Amino acid sequence: MHILLTNDDGIGAQGLRAMARALAGAGHRVTVSAPDGERSAVSHMINITRPLCARAVTLDGAEGWAVDGTPVDSARLGLHLCGADKPDMCISGINRGPNLGGACIYSGTVNAAMEASMAGCPAIAVSIDSFSPQSYQSAADAALRFMDWAGAHPLKRGEIYNLNVPADRDIKGIFFTQILAPEFLSDAHYQEFTSNYGQKYYFLDDGANEQYFPPDSDLVKCREGWATVSVLGWDIAVKRAELPGPGDLRL
């Protein structure tokens, strides 16, 4: 298959390079289109007011571009630059750190995959549950195995598979769940600093999360040693039957 590879950790990230090597080693043709530097937690940001620059790169058996934009920019521009040589699938990752539960809202990795799917290319977001993994090999191997299944079970345009792999341990298998852990559903906390000149600064502090984490949620199962898969989509509208109907609420 022809694979478009992107991420949010940047073109030089170890996870991206590990995925590129694994894909090439498995016989896939890889085109890379990734940010030219770290762009984590930028969500679905896309540039609409300035042009983008794409610098040609060669990376671990793959060719492509380092883009001076966001992960979403990189995914969409990469598809455009491929032209008629359309990729069969987009892989976003391997992300350094998990994208479980509420983290998916912030994740550039997840949203780069989402943008590719919205643009018509089937996509998988791949993350490893560690910010300092000894190796990305387990995640790369799991992604390669899962790709075959995902290719045979395509999703609708605008939907992606979100794969999170435990780090540095034996993996029990794949656990499919649509229960996302309520990670980051917490009160707003910042550490406050005052400079010698009296200027105040604020540094994000997530604080404690007192939410109940369901036992079959993605975060819990991943921490138990499962590679978790959830289906995510662009439609973030919450369907509630108890909302007022037409004419029930007057302004």
Buried (B, 14 or more C-beta within 10 A) or exposed (E): BEBBBBBBBBBBBEBBBBBBBBBBEBEBBBBBBBBBEBBBBBBBBBBEEEEBEBEEBEBBBBEBBBBBBBBBBBBBBBBEBBEEEEBBBBBBBBBBBBBBBBBBBBBBBBBBBBBBBBBEBBBBBBBBBBEEBEEBBBBBBBBBEBBEEBEEEEBEEBBBBBBBBBBEEEBEEBBEBEBBBBBBEBEEEEEEEEEEEEEEEEEEEEEEBEBEBBEEBBBBBBBEBBBBBBEBBBEEEEEEEEEEEEEEEEE
